[in-house]
Amino acid sequence: MNVDTSEERLLRLVSRFAVAAQAYQRALDELDEKRAALHVRVITGLHASIVAEGQAGREALLALTDSGDDTVVGMAAVYAIRLDPSRCLKVLRRLAKVEGLLGFRASVALERWEQGEWDGP
């Protein structure tokens, strides 16, 4: 019988969050709204499970903002912005300078946060 430790479970959740963030970006790139919406639901559920792990979960989510993949970094920053606004805003400001959809999405997130219109996680 294989019993996961909470550390293994958290590692698996964070890894799945990263994969789902990448899949979401691919769906957007392919203009597949239904698939993108599905990935958002998966990401939202994973976010809830990650933060339910307590401080270790919150730290693991924030650590994704240092990932080497800007898609994952951006998604983690959006989902962790309430945990550490200064860190996540710095990431989003950097990403907002990137060409394409990723930069646009980061700039919209920044604008909504700065105007007090944030309704995200």
N, C-alpha and C positions, 0 to 999 in steps of 0.2 A: 504494500500500500504506500503510495507516494503522498506525503503531506507537505504542502507548501508552507514555508515560513512566511511571515509577513513581509520580510525583505524581498523574497523571491516573488511574491505576489505583486508588490509595488513595482519591482523591476519589470515584470511582465505588463502591468498596466501602463507604465510610462512608455515602454516600447510600442505597445499597441496605439497609444496616443500619437506617437511620432509617425507610425505607419498610416494611421487614419488621416493625419494632417496632410501627408503626401498624396494620399488617394483623393482627398477633397480637392487639392490643387489640380490634380490631373483631370478630375471631373469638370472643374471650372474651365480649364484650358480647352477641354473638348466640348464646352457649352452644354454639358449634360446636367440640367438642373435637378432632375429627380435623383440622380446618383449623388450629386453634391449635397442635396438635402439629407439623404440617407447618411452620408459621412458626418454631417453636422450633428445628427442625432447620436451617432456612435461616439463622436468626440465629446459631446456634452455628457453622456453617460460615463465615459472614461474619466472626464474631469471630476465628476461627482465622486466616483470611486477613489480616485487619487487623493482628493482633499479629505475624504473620509478616513484616510490612513493617518490623519493628524499632522503633526509638525514634519515628520519624515516625508509625507506625501506632498505637503506644500513646498518643501525644499527640493524635492525631486522635480516637481513641475517647474519651479523657477530655474533649476539647473538646465532644463531644456532650452532656456533662452540663450545658453552658451553653446548650443549644438552647432555643428558645422553646416547644417542644412537650413538655409534661410526660410524655407517653407515651414519647417518645424519651429524654428526660432520665432517667427511671426505668430503662429498659432498659439504657442506657449505664452508669448507676451500678452496676447489678447485674453487668454484664459487666466493668466496670473496677475493681471494689472491691479486688481484690488489687494493682492497680497503684498506687492512691492511696486507701487506706482512709479517711483523714480527710476528703478531698474528697467521696468517694462517700457516706460516712455522713451528712455534712451534707445532701446532696441527698436521701437517703432519709428523713432525719428531717423535712425540709420536706414531702416528698410524703406521709408517713404521716399528716399532718394534713388531707389532702385527702379529701373525702367520696367514697365509692364504692369500686369495685374497685381502682383505682389506689392509693388510700391504704391499703387493706387489704394489697395485695401488697407495698407498701413497708414496712409495719409488720412483716409476716412476715419479709421479708428482713433487716430490722434485728434482729429477735429471734433469728433463726438465727445471724447474725454474732456478736451480743453473747454468745450462749450457747455459742459455739465449735462450732456445728453446721453451719457453712457447708460445703456440698459443691458449690457453684456453680463457675463458671469462675474 
